[in-house]
Amino acid sequence: MATRQKTRSVLVIEDEAEIRNFAFRVLELEGYHVLKAGNGNDGLKMVKSSREIAMVLLDLRLPGRDGWGVLQEMKKDPKLSGIPVVVFSALAAAWQKKKALTMGAAGYLTKPVDAASLKKAVSATIHQKGAISACHPGNH
């Protein structure tokens, strides 16, 4: 399965290096090609300039343009709106999850997240290209 996924690219937009590198390691071991951005502006530039990104894993609290702004920009751009975004945030209030999903996020992972939940969310998002309600723990 890992070989088949190698062509799938995931962009991780996360300002905390430890979390960004954790996601990188977990997803690389699963066979994904992982791109990393440390802020919203760089992440948006990367998603706009690459045709290979299969999905985006997006933190909400970012320097520069925050995750809300990145999500909004992606969903209003016809060239980017089809790229699924899974929000990956420590913000855990029900209204924040609902807002992200209403804005077009494919799912919501609450940090801290374990490797199994991260792998499941990414796999479901890439392979189903739809809502992954079973993959965002704590959203009951």
VEXVEXVO-954498 format. One record per residue: x, z, y of N, C-alpha, C, O, CB in turn; residue in three letters. Coordinates in steps of 0.05 Angstrom, whole numbers, plus 5000, padded with zeros to 4 digits. Each point is the difference from the previous one (the first is absolute). Glycine has a CB too. Example, Ala and Ser with C-alpha at 12.3 -4.5 7.8 and 13.67 -1.06 7.14 Angstrom:
526451564886498250005024501850005024502150135000494150124977ALA;503149615044501650015024498550145022501050045022501449534965SER;
END
This chain:
501650004976498450005024501750005025499349875020497150374955MET;505949905025501750015023501049735009500249945024501150524962ALA;499349374995501049735006497949845014500749865020502450164941THR;494450005030497949855012499550085029499349845017498650114938ARG;502650305052499550115026502349945019499750045025497550314955GLN;505149565011502449985016499549835025501250045021501650014938LYS;495549755039499549825023498150135020499649905022501149714948THR;498150625023498150135018501650175020501650174991494849834974ARG;503149965060501450165021498150205012497749945007505449685002SER;498050624995498550225012501550085025502450064998495650104958VAL;500749855067501250105025499250295004497750065001502349475019LEU;502050654981499550285005500750065029502349975009498850154943VAL;496949955064500350075028499850305002497750114999500549445018ILE;504050594985500250295000502450095016502249904996495550124958GLU;501950175065502250085017501750224987502450025008494849875030ASP;501950264942501650204988501749884978498949904979497650455032GLU;506149654992501849864982499750104971500149844982503150105056ALA;496550324958499850114973497549884986500249934976502150495039GLU;495549574999497549904988500249694996499249904979498150485042ILE;503849494999500449714998501749934976499449814985500150155065ARG;502750194946501849944978498850084973500649874980503250215051ASN;494650134968498550074976498249774991500149924977500050575036PHE;498349415006498249774994501749764991499249864981497450315053ALA;505649784979501749784993501050024971499749814985501850165063PHE;499550274945501150044973497849974979500449874979503150435040ARG;494249834985497849994981499149714996499649914977498950555037VAL;501149395007499049734998502049804989499449824986497550295052LEU;505749934970502149834989500250034970500449814985502150225058GLU;497350224947500150054971497749874986500249944976502150495033LEU;495549535005497649864988500449705001498349854990498850535024GLU;505049524999500549725001499149855025500149765002499550264950GLY;499550135068499149885025502449955018502050154999493650084998TYR;504349575020501949965021499050165024497849955010503649584974HIS;500150675025499150185021501549955026502450005001496450344964VAL;499649625056501149985028499350265014497950124994501649375007LEU;502250595017499650265014500149965030501749855011500250404950LYS;496449905053500050015029499750295009498450154988499749385016ALA;503450555016499950285009498150065023499750235008504949804976GLY;494149765026498150055022497949774999500449804987503150445042ASN;494349804986497849815000500749735011499149804990498050585013GLY;504549625018500749745013501749834981499449764997500550465048ASN;502149904942501649854981498449914976500349774990503750495025ASP;494249914976498349944977498249765006499749824983500550655003GLY;498649535037498349785008501549745002499149794992497950535032LEU;505549694988501649765002500749904972499949754995502150425048LYS;498650014938500749914973497649874986500349794987503050585011MET;494449755005497649884986499349745012499049824987499450645002VAL;502049505038499449755013502049784992499349775000498750495038LYS;504549824957502149804995500449934970501449814994500850355047SER;496549994941500449954972497549904987497850105005505650264994SER;496849444985497749894985499950124972498149944985502249635042ARG;501650604966500150104972498850274996499950104977504149635018GLU;495150415026499050274997497350004987498149895010504550255031ILE;497250004936497650024984498250235010497649994997504849814964ALA;498850415050498550225011501850175018502549975000494650044959MET;501650165057501450185018499250294994497750064996502549585040VAL;501850534962499650294997500750115028502249995009499050034940LEU;496850105064500150065029499650295007497950114994500649435014LEU;503450595004499750265011498449985026500049785013504450394967ASP;494250045028498549995025501550105024499849895022496150164951LEU;505750165023501550125022502849875001501850074985495650375012ARG;502949375021502549855002500949985029498450015018500349724941LEU;503950255045501049955027499349725009499749824983504150515010PRO;496049635033499349735010497049964994498450185007506249634985GLY;494749974997497249954993499350174975501449994980498849545039ARG;497750634983499350174977498649844978499449765004500250635027ASP;499949734947498749874977497349895006499249794990503450504981GLY;495849855046497449915008500349735014498449814995499950665009TRP;503649515014500549755015500949774982499249775003501950515036GLY;500649794941501049794981497649904984499749764996504950465002VAL;493849964992497749934983498149825016499049804991501550624982LEU;498949675052498249855017501049725005498549804999500050635023GLN;504149554985501249745006500049814975499449775002503550465032GLU;497749894943499949844975497249894994499749774992504250504991MET;494149905020497349924992498749815020498249864993501450584985LYS;501449555047498949815019501449734999499049805012499750585017LYS;503649604958501649754998499249864974500550104978503350105049ASP;495049564975499149864976502249954980499549984976497149815052PRO;505950184981502249954982500950264985501249984979500349665052LYS;497850594980500850254987497750164988500450184984503349835049LEU;493849924974497750174992499650014970498850194990499249695053SER;503049924942499750004971502150174986499850044975498249525029GLY;504050545010502150164987498950294998499450125020504449594999ILE;495950394957498950274997501950215011502449984997495149874963PRO;501350365052501550225011499050264987497650055000503149705044VAL;501250404946499350274990501350205020502450005003497349854947VAL;498650315062501050205018501250224983499050084979497549815057VAL;505850214974501750194986500750225020502049975014499949674953PHE;496450575034500350195023499550294992498650054980500049585050SER;502650554985499450284997497450085014499050224996506049875001ALA;494049735019497450055013497849994979499549794988502150025057LEU;497150424950498350024976497050055007498450044982505650124993ALA;495349845050497250055007498349774991500849775000500650505040ALA;496249804951498149804990499549785021499749764992498150594979ALA;502049725054499449805021502349805003499649765006497550575018TRP;505449764971502349835002500049794977500649775004502050605019GLN;496849734953499849824977497849805004500349764995501450604975LYS;496049745039497749825005500749795021499349764997497550614990LYS;504549725035500749815021501949784989499649775006499950605028LYS;502549714951501949814989498649794982500549765002503150595000ALA;494649754981498649824982498149825015499749764994500750584969LEU;498349775058498249845017501549795015499049785004498050615000THR;505549675004501749805014501149794982501249805009500050565023MET;498449674942500949794981502150074980501049834985497849875050GLY;502150564965502050084981498849974972497650064995504550265038ALA;499649604948499149984972499950264986498750034979503249515020ALA;499550665011500150264988501450205018501149935021498949864934GLY;500050465036501250225016501350204981498750124983497849825053TYR;506150094966501550194985500850235019501149965021500749684947LEU;497650615023500750235016502750104991500450064977494850065030THR;506749915012502750114994499850305000498350125015504049495006LYS;499250534962502049884982498649864977497850094991505550265022PRO;497949444977498949854977502149994978502449985006494749745025VAL;502050294944501949984978500449714992498549825008500150634976ASP;503549505001500749734993497849864985499549765004505250384993ALA;493950004985497949874984497749915018499049774996502250524965ALA;498049875058497849925018500849765018498549825005499950664995SER;504149525009501149785016500049744984499049805010503850535016LEU;498249684950500149764983497249904994499549765001504750414978LYS;494050015015497249924994498749875024498649794997501150594970LYS;500649735056498849895024501149725006498549825007500950655011ALA;503249504981501349745006499149804979499249775008504750465013VAL;496249834954499249824979497149915003499449764999504050454970SER;494849985035497249945003499549825025498449824999500450624979ALA;502649625043499649855025501049714996498649815008501950615019THR;501949554963501149734996498449844980499549765005505050425006ILE;494749944967498749854979497049965004498849824989504750354981HIS;495350015045497149985005499349905027497849895004501650474964GLN;502449675051499549915028497450115011498549875014504149724977LYS;496750665001497550125010500350305004502250104999495349544977GLY;500350495027499950295005501150144975499549924977496650035054ALA;505450264974501250154978499250295002501650185001502349514997ILE;493550355003499050275004501050204980500350245006495649565014SER;504750114956501050194979502950075005501050194987495849614981ALA;504550075051502850045004500750155026502350015008498449584966CYS;497350535039500850165023498950284995497850075008502249535023HIS;501850574957499250274993499150165024500949965022502450024941PRO;494850205032499050175021497849885016499050135019505550074983GLY;494849564993497849875016497550004983499349794987504049925038ASN;495350514974497650034984497649975016497750014990504750284979HIS;
END
